[in-house]
Amino acid sequence: MDKTAAQAEIFYNRLCKRYRHLKKWARRIGTNAFRLYDRDIPEIPLVLDLYDDAVAGSLYKRPYEKDEDEEQNWLLTMRAAASRALDIPENHIFLKERRRMKQRQDTGDQYVKIRNQNFYRDVIEGNLKFRVNLSDYLDTGLFLDARKKRLFIHSQAAGKRVLNLFAYTCSLSVAAAAGGARQVDSVDLSNTYLEWAKINFALNGLAPGGSFPLIRSDVFQFLSQAARNNSRWDIIILDPPGFSNSKKMRGTLDIRRDHIELIRQCLRLLAPGGKLIFSSNACFALAAEDFPGFAIKDLRTELTDEDFKGKKIPLCVMFSSG
């Protein structure tokens, strides 16, 4: 047995074990989508997410060069092993190369449509539904590691005014609206994502517009205008990309550089007793002295679900008046 075949067998066995464990848990909590494999075996640097009867995954760049044809053959072999382990057709398994963030920033392809296959599935999370596209973008439109965050927002939103910044496909906005929020303002620059958001609202029997407007705007410009208008929200959700050089923006966003000012602008827009929920995939520490008058609570432990235990979880903190 050659090296690739041996790795495929190890991969197959690992997927079988994980799937047996997680499918029971998923059925119990009422979801049909979960993280199945996350580079558990260093020699197999794949991440796989199961979406009902299909899989979307990524191959992370290796720390050494590998012949491109050899890599493609290896990837096809791993896909066949996943198909066998999960009893899913190979054409329902979508694997993309996820390069380092710096390379993605340089080309902008974290946002670009890379295929046009339109392979959709609807993710169920309890009483909520979200549309995902498994084939055409590097990301599917829904971050599975934010599942408990959506549940948390849902539980906190009743009667509240909610602002969701960098709203993406508005899964957190939908969770807030379904949780009884009286107003949810969703801000994003992308027409593609805001159109996608309309589908997510409709899947949940909610109508965007009215109390749930979808606002196409640069977030910094929106925040400046909101401050001039003396606008206030009870809950602000701030989940920015690590970096953005979109031509639609005024300047660039580098969250390591800009997070203090961005958070401060949001804190100034909180109503009395309001809360800011800030998330980031970037690596940096928050210093309490930068935000006087506010308590900072790390939410990562309580928002980590079964399929992400033991994995690196994005920063997620809640600011509230101290």
Number of C-alpha atoms within 10 A of each C-alpha: 6 6 8 16 14 11 19 20 16 14 22 20 15 17 22 15 12 14 20 11 13 17 16 11 15 17 11 10 10 14 20 17 24 26 23 24 21 18 15 15 13 9 10 20 15 23 19 21 22 20 23 15 14 22 27 21 26 20 18 16 14 12 6 5 8 11 7 9 9 11 13 12 12 18 19 14 17 22 24 18 22 25 20 15 18 17 11 16 15 16 11 17 22 18 21 19 12 18 16 10 13 10 12 15 17 11 11 15 15 18 16 12 12 13 10 9 10 12 13 15 17 17 19 16 18 12 10 22 21 23 21 21 19 25 24 18 18 22 19 19 19 18 12 19 19 19 19 16 22 22 18 17 23 21 15 17 23 17 14 19 23 29 27 23 26 21 27 25 27 29 25 25 32 31 26 31 29 20 20 17 25 15 22 29 23 27 23 22 19 20 14 12 17 22 13 20 25 18 20 25 25 14 16 16 13 15 17 21 12 10 14 22 14 23 19 17 19 18 20 16 12 16 19 13 12 16 15 9 9 10 13 20 23 20 28 26 22 20 18 22 15 18 19 18 15 16 8 11 15 12 11 13 19 15 20 14 12 13 18 14 12 17 17 12 16 25 21 15 21 22 15 11 11 19 23 25 23 20 20 19 15 15 10 12 8 12 10 11 8 12 15 10 12 17 14 18 12 14 16 17 10 10 19 20 17 13 20 17 10 8 12 10 16 15 18 20 18 17 21 19 15 9
